[in-house]
Amino acid sequence: MSCEDLVCARCAHPVIEGRCALCRANRDRMHQHGFGGLSPAVIVLVLLVLLFFALAAKHLVGA
């Protein structure tokens, strides 16, 4: 569901227009992506780098 489909109960206008404070708050909340404001691509990249370092450390230790 996107905010284009929602109608505000307070001002009776589409939430996407952001005419009242409630509309703007809900529009901003719905447009947040990822963890901590990070995009999913950045999160995947960080996880891959961590995996690479974990494998490199395991190889260097010899376990």
Order of alpha helices (4+ residues) and beta strands (2+ residues): alpha-alpha
